[in-house]
């Protein structure tokens, strides 16, 4: 799943996965082999940021704190955006993953997506439920 690196760059890491939803970055780099310094091997680094104070339901600030974080490489690497390819002279739209019908688990806010929550608001002695944007920059047009 995580094969590949740029052929034209020396001493640079290639980003294979940058999953902002689960705060994971996977990089790949060619390094000299420890057994045979004349050969190069692929070194992969997995960087996981565990968001503190993450909620079980990120859209509900009152939900319990998340204590379990699960990372599956097949989910991190899935690409669900359709891609156009040409087969036999015809253009087809295909997905690069087979598990796109399963919703992605997010441990933090995707800043490109609008999240909102309903909360009680006390005004002049009356409690009302109102919607509030949890990511205002993504919810409102300039």
BELBELJO-V900802 format. One line per field, one symbol per residue. ss: DSSP state (2 for helix, 1 for strand, 0 for the rest). psi: psi as a letter, one per 30 degrees, with the letter a starting at -180 (. if undefined). burial: 1 if it has 16 or more other ideal C-beta (glycine too) atoms within 10 Angstrom, else 0. A space follows every 10 residues. Layout:
BEGIN
ss: ???
psi: ???
burial: ???
END
This chain:
BEGIN
ss: 0000000000 0001111110 0001111111 1100000001 1111111100 0000100000 0000100000 0022220000 0011111001 1111000000 0000000000 0000011111 1110011111 1110022220 00
psi: ehlklkfgkk gkkkjekijf eghkkklkkk lkkeejfflk lkkkkjjkkj kkgklejffj ffllkkfkkk jkeeeefkjf kkkklkkhgk kkklkglfhf fkkkkkflkj ffkkkllklk kjjhfkklkl kkkfiefffk k.
burial: 0000100000 0010011010 1111111111 0000000000 0000000000 0001100100 0000010000 0000111100 0000000000 0000000000 0000011010 0000101000 0000000000 0000100000 00
END
